[in-house]
Amino acid sequence: MEISVEKINKYITLDNQIHELELKNTRKKFEDLQRRLITLQEQNKSLKADLAKKSKKMEAEKADVDNLSKAMEQTVLAKGKDGYKEEMQKEEAEYLEALAAQETTHKFLTQNEDEIKMIEEKTAQAKIEFEKLDKLCQEHEENINSIFKGSYGSTLENKLEADLDMYLGKQRLIGIAHYKWTNGRVLLKHSYSQLSMATKTWEKMKTVPFSDTNKRYQEATKVRNNLIAAILNITNTHSYLDKIKFPYLSIQEIQTLQKATDNIYADMTNQDRVEHAYKCYDTTLQRCDALLQWFEKVINDTIEMDMKLNKEQVEETQKHLRAERMRLMKELADQHQIAFDVDQSAFEMGEPKKDDQEQGMQGLDVKPAGDLEQENTSAPVQRKIADLPSQDQIFGDMEMIKKMHDERIDEYQKVVNLNKARVDQGLEEKLAERRQKRKMQEAS
């Protein structure tokens, strides 16, 4: 074993630098940004293909309107003025629906590309700190290996390091879950606000005369813009948590709302359709409210409680691991007659700074679509919500981390027992040799 004051001081310095970066959730943030970027890029390809398809349909519907307009005289002669008007209304409604679908997809694509750009910038920044952390960890490991010659200084050190790796593995899964669910909650809050505004505005349409086409068109456009933003935010919430089955606002429900949004200009022309559309918007609003409360309960009752407990376990294990390594280094220093005082105060165990928290996994990388509407000031109705997902569904396979930890401890213990058996066997052989020599001396 090799020891020096320089190596001990390097151990403390590297440990503090790594701890500072870990407080900023450097590794978890970079890994999740990478995953988010891949998801967005896949969505981008799908949206571009969908836009091309809907643009083609819109052009075909517009051509039908233009062709009917050019053939007005022939159509009037064949079907009469009322027949022509009825057919034109049908073609215009189909064109408006196709145009609305194209514009909605175009907005989705624009939002997607804006978010890709934002995540790419964040990923590039996070990569710098991630690579710095990786380099420090490698240097730290090499320094420890050079001190203890690649083996563990004690059984306790091995156990503490294995425990710490297990807790850090759990911390990573919990941190990723916290990041995704809190980002999803932000998106849902925007969605709820936008759906609320859309529902209230549509309800006011009942007071606007059907003869006031311009006013009804303006109000319908406000509703449509809020619905588009809400749909995009809910869809992105699903993409953040693609392994979770939502008890409210499934993908199928959002597709129904999307269809209603595409038909909004046709719905505003008929009282029965106005009422039907209102029920659709209001039902979606209530289910968004329930989903938001479900998210709050998952975050507050499971994720944040587990995060607090795991944080305490990490800090306690880190403290004991440092203390054991410093004790071992002190023993080595004494054996080599190197003056060295154990001072645990040299280690930094502080909380992350506010700016670091905002930049780290606790911060938000989400960019909600549309504005957060402020008209809705009433508190959501407290509901009896669906059962919460299991811990494995929220965090991933925690048991696998525990299993790997137990296997590592068992493997180490086998090595210790094997080495002990070899040492014991060596001692027995030496004692037998000594007894044989003594007998030979006595015989001579």
Secondary structure, DSSP 8 states (H G I E B T S, - for coil): ----HHHHHHHHHHHHHHHHHHHTTHHHHHHHHHHHHHHHHHHHHHHHHHHHHHHHHHHHHHHHHHHHHHTHHHHHHHHHHHHHHHHHHHHHHHHHHHHHHHHHHHHHHHHHHHHHHHHHHHHHHHHHHHHHHHHHHHHHHHHHHHHHTTS-S-HHHHHHHHHHHHHHHHHHHHHHHHHHHHHHHHHHHHHHHHHHHHHHHHHHGGGS-TT-HHHHHHHHHHHHHHHHHHHHHHHHHHHHTTTS--SSS-HHHHHHHHHHHHTHHHHTT-HHHHHHHHHHHHHHHHHHHHHHHHHHHHIIIIIHHHHHHHHHHHHHHHHHHHHHHHHHHHHHHHHTT------GGGS------HHHHHHSTTS-----SS-------S------------HHHHH--HHHHHHHHHHHHHHHHHHHHHHHHHHHHHHHHHHHHHHHHHHHHHH-
